[in-house]
Amino acid sequence: MYQKPEIETQVVKPRMTTKFEDKEYRFISEENEKNLDNAVKEIEHFMAFNHGMGKTEAEKDELYTNAKNLWEVYVSHFRKTVLKFYLNEQQFEYFTEMLRDKIEYDVNTIFFAIELTDTLGKWITDKTTKNVKSYEIDPVSANYLHHLISTVKVKGLTEEAYLFSQVLRKIHEVIKVVNFYDNHAKSLSKDIQEWVASFEPQQPNYGQFSQPNFNQFA
């Protein structure tokens, strides 16, 4: 059985919910969370109970290909995952004002900002509280949004500053979920390379396969 090297730091799974008026709202569905977590476990289980010792080069190639395919399925599922971003009415109004009046856009962000602004009227209002709006977003767009908002500056500890901190905190909650699963993709890629390197006696020279980059704003 393959023994994965000990990791010095343990990644803590972030909360999958946010709260407004004592009611919790999920960033991703329970089904998506379960599918992503199970995909990670499937890759780890595959490496733990398969090894290259005593196998032919062709068999080692097949093990590597199977692990790589499992990883690619996980990444593909993550890229397609729909997350929900929530704001209350006051936060939403300030968020709208930021997009329209407070952010300087460049060639890399202007089209995303226009698309996001065009959808402001399509945010879904919670039917029970009437005070919480939600917007569906994918992992890449969530990072774009965080990048945009992080460029805003406010002066002093004014009411605007507190609203800004609230909006930023709500976006950061979503980004923590994105980063958690993104980091799994990156660490699993490295784990698979180390697992392949543990094959004996000869090591096929496998190159690092492409890792997803959800923090790239180009």
C-alpha positions as CSV (number, residue, x, y, z in Angstrom):
1,M,0.0,0.0,0.0
2,Y,1.3,3.5,-0.9
3,Q,1.9,5.6,2.1
4,K,1.4,9.3,1.4
5,P,4.1,11.5,3.1
6,E,2.9,13.4,6.2
7,I,1.8,16.9,5.5
8,E,3.0,19.6,7.9
9,T,-0.1,21.7,7.7
10,Q,-3.7,20.5,7.7
11,V,-6.1,22.2,5.4
12,V,-9.3,23.0,7.4
13,K,-12.5,22.7,5.4
14,P,-14.3,26.1,5.4
15,R,-17.9,26.6,6.2
16,M,-20.2,25.9,3.3
17,T,-22.9,28.3,4.5
18,T,-23.3,31.9,5.4
19,K,-25.9,33.4,7.8
20,F,-28.5,36.2,7.6
21,E,-31.0,36.8,10.3
22,D,-30.3,33.4,11.9
23,K,-31.0,31.6,8.6
24,E,-28.2,29.7,6.8
25,Y,-27.6,29.8,3.1
26,R,-25.4,27.3,1.2
27,F,-22.6,28.4,-1.1
28,I,-22.8,25.1,-3.0
29,S,-25.4,22.4,-3.0
30,E,-25.1,19.4,-0.7
31,E,-24.9,17.3,-3.8
32,N,-22.0,19.2,-5.3
33,E,-20.2,19.2,-2.0
34,K,-20.6,15.5,-1.7
35,N,-19.5,14.8,-5.3
36,L,-16.4,16.9,-4.9
37,D,-15.4,15.4,-1.6
38,N,-16.0,11.9,-2.9
39,A,-13.9,12.6,-6.0
40,V,-11.0,13.6,-3.8
41,K,-11.4,10.4,-1.7
42,E,-11.6,8.3,-4.8
43,I,-8.2,9.6,-6.0
44,E,-6.6,9.1,-2.6
45,H,-8.1,5.6,-2.3
46,F,-6.9,4.7,-5.8
47,M,-3.3,5.7,-4.9
48,A,-3.4,4.1,-1.5
49,F,-4.4,0.6,-2.8
50,N,-2.5,0.5,-6.1
51,H,1.3,0.5,-6.6
52,G,3.8,-0.2,-9.3
53,M,6.0,-2.7,-7.6
54,G,6.3,-5.9,-9.6
55,K,4.3,-4.5,-12.5
56,T,5.4,-4.1,-16.1
57,E,5.9,-0.6,-17.6
58,A,2.7,-0.9,-19.5
59,E,0.8,-1.7,-16.2
60,K,2.5,1.3,-14.6
61,D,1.5,3.5,-17.5
62,E,-2.1,2.3,-17.1
63,L,-2.1,3.1,-13.3
64,Y,-0.8,6.6,-14.0
65,T,-3.4,7.2,-16.8
66,N,-6.2,6.0,-14.5
67,A,-5.1,8.3,-11.7
68,K,-4.7,11.2,-14.1
69,N,-8.2,10.6,-15.5
70,L,-9.7,10.6,-12.0
71,W,-7.9,13.9,-11.3
72,E,-9.2,15.4,-14.6
73,V,-12.8,14.4,-13.7
74,Y,-12.5,16.1,-10.3
75,V,-11.1,19.3,-11.9
76,S,-13.8,19.3,-14.6
77,H,-16.5,18.9,-12.0
78,F,-15.0,21.7,-9.9
79,R,-14.8,24.1,-12.9
80,K,-18.5,23.5,-13.5
81,T,-19.6,23.9,-9.9
82,V,-22.1,26.6,-9.3
83,L,-21.6,28.7,-6.2
84,K,-24.0,31.2,-4.7
85,F,-23.0,34.6,-3.5
86,Y,-25.4,36.3,-1.0
87,L,-25.9,39.9,0.1
88,N,-28.7,41.5,2.1
89,E,-30.5,44.5,0.6
90,Q,-28.2,47.2,2.0
91,Q,-25.1,45.3,1.0
92,F,-26.5,44.7,-2.5
93,E,-27.2,48.4,-3.0
94,Y,-23.6,49.3,-2.0
95,F,-22.2,46.4,-4.1
96,T,-24.1,47.9,-7.1
97,E,-22.7,51.3,-6.4
98,M,-19.2,49.9,-6.2
99,L,-19.5,48.2,-9.6
100,R,-20.8,51.3,-11.3
101,D,-18.9,54.2,-9.6
102,K,-16.0,53.0,-7.5
103,I,-13.9,50.5,-9.5
104,E,-11.4,51.3,-12.2
105,Y,-11.6,48.7,-15.0
106,D,-8.9,47.6,-17.5
107,V,-9.0,45.4,-20.6
108,N,-8.9,42.3,-18.4
109,T,-11.9,43.2,-16.2
110,I,-14.2,45.5,-18.1
111,F,-16.2,42.8,-20.0
112,F,-16.6,40.7,-16.9
113,A,-17.8,43.9,-15.0
114,I,-20.3,44.7,-17.8
115,E,-21.7,41.2,-17.7
116,L,-22.0,41.2,-13.9
117,T,-23.7,44.7,-13.9
118,D,-26.1,43.6,-16.6
119,T,-27.2,40.7,-14.3
120,L,-27.9,42.8,-11.2
121,G,-31.6,42.8,-11.9
122,K,-31.6,39.0,-12.1
123,W,-30.4,38.4,-8.6
124,I,-32.8,36.1,-6.8
125,T,-34.6,37.4,-3.7
126,D,-35.2,35.0,-0.9
127,K,-38.9,34.4,-0.6
128,T,-38.9,34.0,3.2
129,T,-36.9,37.0,4.4
130,K,-37.3,39.3,1.3
131,N,-34.0,40.8,2.4
132,V,-31.4,38.5,1.0
133,K,-30.4,38.4,-2.7
134,S,-28.3,35.6,-4.3
135,Y,-26.3,35.3,-7.5
136,E,-24.9,32.1,-9.1
137,I,-21.3,32.2,-10.0
138,D,-18.6,29.7,-11.1
139,P,-15.1,29.4,-9.5
140,V,-13.3,31.5,-12.1
141,S,-15.8,34.3,-12.0
142,A,-15.7,34.2,-8.2
143,N,-12.0,35.0,-8.3
144,Y,-12.6,37.7,-10.9
145,L,-15.2,39.3,-8.5
146,H,-12.8,39.1,-5.5
147,H,-10.1,40.7,-7.6
148,L,-12.4,43.6,-8.6
149,I,-13.6,44.3,-5.2
150,S,-10.2,44.1,-3.6
151,T,-9.1,47.2,-5.6
152,V,-11.7,49.4,-3.9
153,K,-10.4,51.9,-1.3
154,V,-12.4,53.7,1.4
155,K,-11.4,56.5,3.8
156,G,-12.0,56.4,7.5
157,L,-14.3,54.2,9.6
158,T,-17.4,55.5,8.1
159,E,-20.7,53.8,7.4
160,E,-19.4,53.1,3.9
161,A,-16.3,51.4,5.3
162,Y,-18.4,49.1,7.4
163,L,-20.6,48.2,4.3
164,F,-17.5,47.6,2.3
165,S,-16.1,45.3,5.0
166,Q,-19.4,43.3,5.0
167,V,-19.5,42.9,1.2
168,L,-15.8,41.9,1.2
169,R,-16.4,39.4,4.0
170,K,-19.3,37.8,2.1
171,I,-17.2,37.5,-1.1
172,H,-14.3,36.1,0.9
173,E,-16.5,33.4,2.3
174,V,-17.1,32.1,-1.2
175,I,-13.4,32.4,-2.1
176,K,-12.5,30.3,0.8
177,V,-14.6,27.5,-0.6
178,V,-13.1,28.0,-4.1
179,N,-9.6,27.9,-2.7
180,F,-10.3,24.8,-0.7
181,Y,-11.2,22.7,-3.7
182,D,-8.6,24.5,-5.9
183,N,-5.9,23.6,-3.4
184,H,-7.1,20.0,-3.5
185,A,-6.6,19.9,-7.3
186,K,-3.0,21.3,-7.0
187,S,-2.0,19.0,-4.1
188,L,-3.5,15.9,-5.7
189,S,-1.5,16.6,-8.9
190,K,1.7,16.7,-6.8
191,D,0.6,13.6,-4.8
192,I,0.1,11.6,-8.0
193,Q,3.6,12.5,-9.2
194,E,5.0,11.4,-5.9
195,W,3.0,8.2,-6.1
196,V,4.3,7.4,-9.5
197,A,7.8,8.1,-8.3
198,S,7.3,5.4,-5.7
199,F,7.0,2.8,-8.4
200,E,10.0,0.4,-8.4
201,P,12.4,-0.6,-9.7
202,Q,12.3,1.7,-12.8
203,Q,10.5,5.0,-13.0
204,P,8.8,6.1,-16.2
205,N,9.6,9.8,-16.8
206,Y,6.1,11.4,-16.5
207,G,5.8,15.1,-16.9
208,Q,3.6,17.2,-14.7
209,F,0.1,17.4,-16.1
210,S,-1.6,20.7,-16.4
211,Q,-3.0,22.1,-13.2
212,P,-6.1,24.4,-13.0
213,N,-5.4,28.0,-12.3
214,F,-8.5,29.7,-10.9
215,N,-6.5,32.8,-9.8
216,Q,-5.6,33.9,-13.3
217,F,-7.2,37.1,-14.4
218,A,-6.4,37.1,-18.1
